[in-house]
């Protein structure tokens, strides 16, 4: 059976509810501080597993209780967390997220153990038990860029499909972008990517358009109507995770994108990037 291996970050999310986002130099009062689980790797792995894919996460946490708690949580959602290593002396990654009254967010990330992920972690992609034809590698850019690039190259060399989410946006070598099917970006990231490539684009590019849906080459899929947006945190991660899961299951582009769109619409209707518990 094909599976999804997620190469990505693990963060403890600290949420603050604000009426509006502060201006430069301004102090605002917020609601109570809430502690949740996030990081693009963790979010996307949970979305993959909930979509029915056999899912493993390659990443790192600190040698602290938040990291150990996160690994237990991943396992409870059905994610194989055996390749999420503890890094001695490093804290688990942390993100501070402010969500305003409209559900829009701003995020500041302290990477912690995520930036200690190195080439040694990629050994899990090779050899017996590594990626195979039909598998999918799903990666984002909250790990060191050279590690992501090497992971993409190794996955493609083993015949796995690569889904590469350029978030948060950064410059990757053109040969790495060319190996992904697709590269996933939002509208803002798409503009930055076009600027980087001098107006060109990768061979396979999927642009998410918020409520308007998404565009993958000639394929256009409309968005789903949402009556009330609670929190946009993690909507893109849910999209990517379910997209990878459905591609691994053999869906065509339209079916995979439609499933991913539905998942993103559900995500904005609850607080936080992940469901509060593994229960259906």
C-alpha positions as CSV (number, residue, x, y, z in Angstrom):
1,X,0.0,0.0,0.0
2,X,1.3,3.5,-0.9
3,X,2.0,5.8,2.0
4,X,2.8,9.4,2.7
5,X,6.0,10.4,4.4
6,X,5.9,14.0,5.7
7,X,9.2,15.8,6.1
8,X,8.4,18.7,8.3
9,X,8.2,20.8,11.4
10,X,6.7,20.2,14.8
11,X,5.7,23.2,16.9
12,X,3.9,24.0,20.1
13,X,1.4,26.7,19.2
14,X,0.6,29.5,21.7
15,X,-2.7,31.2,20.6
16,X,-3.8,34.7,21.5
17,X,-7.3,35.9,20.5
18,X,-7.3,39.7,19.7
19,X,-9.9,42.1,18.5
20,X,-7.5,43.3,15.8
21,X,-3.8,42.9,15.1
22,X,-1.5,45.5,16.8
23,X,0.2,48.3,14.8
24,X,3.9,48.9,15.1
25,X,4.8,50.0,18.6
26,X,1.3,49.3,19.9
27,X,0.3,47.2,22.9
28,X,-3.0,45.4,23.0
29,X,-4.8,43.2,25.5
30,X,-5.7,39.6,24.4
31,X,-7.8,36.8,25.7
32,X,-6.4,33.9,27.7
33,X,-3.3,32.2,26.3
34,X,-4.2,28.8,24.8
35,X,-1.7,26.0,24.1
36,X,-2.2,23.9,21.0
37,X,-0.3,21.7,18.6
38,X,1.0,22.9,15.2
39,X,4.0,23.2,12.9
40,X,3.4,22.6,9.2
41,X,4.8,19.1,9.3
42,X,2.7,18.0,12.3
43,X,-0.4,19.6,10.8
44,X,0.0,18.0,7.4
45,X,0.8,14.6,8.9
46,X,-2.4,14.7,11.0
47,X,-4.4,15.7,8.0
48,X,-2.9,12.9,5.9
49,X,-3.7,10.3,8.6
50,X,-7.2,11.5,9.1
51,X,-7.8,11.2,5.3
52,X,-6.9,7.5,5.6
53,X,-3.3,7.5,4.4
54,X,-0.6,5.4,6.0
55,X,1.5,8.3,7.3
56,X,4.9,8.8,8.9
57,X,6.5,12.0,10.0
58,X,10.3,12.8,9.7
59,X,11.3,15.6,12.0
60,X,12.5,16.6,15.4
61,X,11.3,17.8,18.9
62,X,13.2,18.9,21.9
63,X,14.1,16.6,24.8
64,X,11.3,18.2,26.8
65,X,7.8,17.3,27.9
66,X,6.0,19.3,25.1
67,X,8.0,17.2,22.5
68,X,7.2,13.9,24.2
69,X,3.5,14.9,24.5
70,X,3.4,15.9,20.8
71,X,4.8,12.5,19.8
72,X,2.1,10.7,21.8
73,X,-0.5,12.9,20.2
74,X,0.7,12.1,16.6
75,X,0.5,8.4,17.4
76,X,-3.0,8.9,18.7
77,X,-4.0,10.4,15.4
78,X,-2.5,7.4,13.6
79,X,0.8,9.0,12.5
80,X,4.0,6.9,12.8
81,X,6.1,9.2,14.9
82,X,9.0,6.8,15.2
83,X,11.1,9.1,13.0
84,X,10.5,12.2,15.0
85,X,13.8,12.4,16.9
86,X,14.4,14.1,20.3
87,X,17.3,16.6,20.1
88,X,19.3,16.9,23.3
89,X,19.5,20.4,24.7
90,X,17.1,21.9,22.2
91,X,13.5,23.1,22.9
92,X,10.6,21.9,20.9
93,X,9.7,24.5,18.2
94,X,7.2,27.2,19.3
95,X,4.8,29.4,17.4
96,X,3.0,32.5,18.7
97,X,-0.3,33.0,16.8
98,X,-2.6,36.0,17.1
99,X,-6.1,35.5,15.7
100,X,-8.3,38.5,15.2
101,X,-12.1,38.9,15.3
102,X,-12.4,38.0,11.6
103,X,-10.4,34.8,12.0
104,X,-7.3,36.1,10.3
105,X,-3.9,35.3,11.9
106,X,-0.4,36.4,12.2
107,X,2.3,33.9,13.2
108,X,5.9,34.2,14.6
109,X,7.9,31.0,14.9
110,X,10.9,30.1,17.1
111,X,12.1,26.9,15.2
112,X,13.9,25.2,18.1
113,X,14.6,21.5,17.4
114,X,13.2,21.9,13.8
115,X,16.4,23.7,12.7
116,X,18.5,20.8,14.1
117,X,17.0,18.4,11.5
118,X,20.0,17.4,9.4
119,X,21.0,15.0,6.6
120,X,21.1,12.1,9.2
121,X,17.4,12.3,9.5
122,X,17.0,11.6,5.8
123,X,18.4,8.1,6.1
124,X,14.8,7.1,6.8
125,X,13.9,7.8,3.2
126,X,16.5,5.4,1.8
127,X,17.2,1.7,2.0
128,X,14.8,-1.0,3.3
129,X,11.6,0.5,4.6
130,X,12.3,3.7,2.7
131,X,10.3,5.4,0.0
132,X,9.1,3.4,-2.9
133,X,7.3,3.8,-6.2
134,X,3.8,5.1,-5.5
135,X,4.7,6.7,-2.2
136,X,4.4,10.4,-1.7
137,X,6.9,12.7,0.1
138,X,5.2,15.8,1.4
139,X,7.5,18.7,2.5
140,X,7.3,22.3,3.5
141,X,9.9,25.0,4.3
142,X,10.0,25.2,8.1
143,X,13.1,22.9,8.2
144,X,16.6,23.9,7.0
145,X,16.3,24.5,3.2
146,X,19.3,22.3,2.3
147,X,17.6,19.4,4.1
148,X,14.3,19.9,2.3
149,X,16.1,20.1,-1.0
150,X,18.1,16.9,-0.4
151,X,15.0,15.1,0.8
152,X,13.1,16.0,-2.4
153,X,16.0,14.8,-4.5
154,X,16.3,11.5,-2.6
155,X,12.5,10.9,-2.8
156,X,12.4,11.5,-6.5
157,X,15.4,9.3,-7.1
158,X,13.5,6.4,-5.4
159,X,10.5,7.0,-7.6
160,X,8.3,8.6,-5.0
161,X,6.0,11.5,-5.9
162,X,6.9,14.8,-4.3
163,X,4.3,17.3,-3.1
164,X,6.2,20.5,-2.1
165,X,4.5,23.3,-0.2
166,X,6.6,26.5,-0.5
167,X,5.5,27.8,2.9
168,X,6.8,29.9,4.5
169,X,8.2,31.1,1.1
170,X,11.9,30.7,0.4
171,X,14.1,30.3,-2.6
172,X,14.8,26.7,-3.6
173,X,17.0,25.5,-6.6
174,X,15.0,25.2,-9.9
175,X,15.9,21.5,-10.2
176,X,14.2,20.8,-6.8
177,X,11.1,22.7,-7.9
178,X,11.0,20.7,-11.1
179,X,10.9,17.4,-9.2
180,X,7.6,18.3,-7.4
181,X,4.2,17.3,-8.7
182,X,2.9,19.7,-7.6
183,X,4.5,22.7,-6.0
184,X,1.8,24.2,-3.9
185,X,1.6,27.9,-3.2
186,X,-0.9,30.5,-2.2
187,X,-1.4,33.7,-4.3
188,X,1.2,35.7,-2.4
189,X,3.8,32.9,-2.6
190,X,3.0,32.4,-6.3
191,X,3.9,36.1,-7.0
192,X,7.2,35.7,-5.1
193,X,7.9,32.4,-7.0
194,X,7.3,34.1,-10.3
195,X,9.7,36.9,-9.3
196,X,12.3,34.4,-8.3
197,X,12.0,32.5,-11.6
198,X,11.8,35.6,-13.8
199,X,8.2,35.0,-14.8
200,X,8.6,31.2,-15.4
201,X,7.0,28.6,-13.2
202,X,7.7,25.0,-12.2
203,X,6.3,22.2,-14.5
204,X,3.6,21.4,-12.0
205,X,2.2,24.4,-10.0
206,X,-0.9,24.4,-7.8
207,X,-2.1,27.8,-6.6
208,X,-4.6,28.0,-3.8
209,X,-6.9,31.1,-4.1
210,X,-8.6,31.1,-0.7
211,X,-12.4,31.2,-0.9
212,X,-12.1,31.2,-4.7
213,X,-10.7,27.7,-4.8
214,X,-7.5,26.6,-6.6
215,X,-5.8,26.3,-9.9
216,X,-3.5,23.4,-11.0
217,X,-2.4,24.0,-14.6
218,X,-5.5,24.0,-16.7
219,X,-7.6,22.5,-13.8
220,X,-9.7,25.0,-11.8
221,X,-11.6,23.8,-8.7
222,X,-14.0,26.3,-6.9
223,X,-13.8,26.9,-3.2
224,X,-16.5,25.7,-0.8
225,X,-18.8,28.1,0.9
226,X,-18.2,28.6,4.6
227,X,-20.9,30.3,6.7
228,X,-18.6,31.3,9.6
229,X,-14.8,31.4,9.6
230,X,-13.5,30.8,13.1
231,X,-9.8,30.5,12.5
232,X,-7.8,30.3,9.3
233,X,-4.7,28.7,11.0
234,X,-3.8,25.5,9.3
235,X,-6.3,25.6,6.4
236,X,-3.4,25.4,3.9
237,X,-1.8,22.5,5.9
238,X,-5.1,20.6,5.8
239,X,-5.3,21.2,2.1
240,X,-1.8,19.9,1.5
241,X,-2.1,16.9,3.8
242,X,-5.4,15.7,2.2
243,X,-4.0,16.4,-1.3
244,X,-1.0,14.1,-0.6
245,X,-3.2,11.4,0.9
246,X,-5.6,11.3,-2.0
247,X,-2.7,11.3,-4.6
248,X,-1.1,8.4,-2.7
249,X,-4.5,6.6,-2.9
250,X,-4.5,7.0,-6.7
251,X,-7.0,9.9,-7.1
252,X,-6.7,12.0,-10.2
253,X,-5.9,15.7,-9.9
254,X,-9.6,16.9,-9.7
255,X,-10.7,14.3,-7.1
256,X,-7.6,15.0,-5.0
257,X,-8.0,18.8,-5.1
258,X,-11.8,18.6,-4.4
259,X,-11.1,16.5,-1.3
260,X,-8.3,18.9,-0.2
261,X,-10.6,21.9,-0.7
262,X,-13.3,20.3,1.5
263,X,-10.8,19.6,4.2
264,X,-9.6,23.2,4.2
265,X,-13.1,24.5,4.5
266,X,-13.7,22.3,7.6
267,X,-10.5,23.5,9.2
268,X,-11.5,27.1,9.3
269,X,-14.6,26.2,11.2
270,X,-12.7,25.1,14.3
271,X,-10.0,26.8,16.5
272,X,-6.4,25.8,15.9
273,X,-4.6,24.1,13.1
274,X,-5.5,20.5,14.2
275,X,-8.7,19.0,15.5
276,X,-8.8,19.2,19.3
277,X,-8.7,15.4,19.7
278,X,-8.3,12.2,17.6
279,X,-11.9,11.4,17.9
280,X,-13.9,11.6,14.5
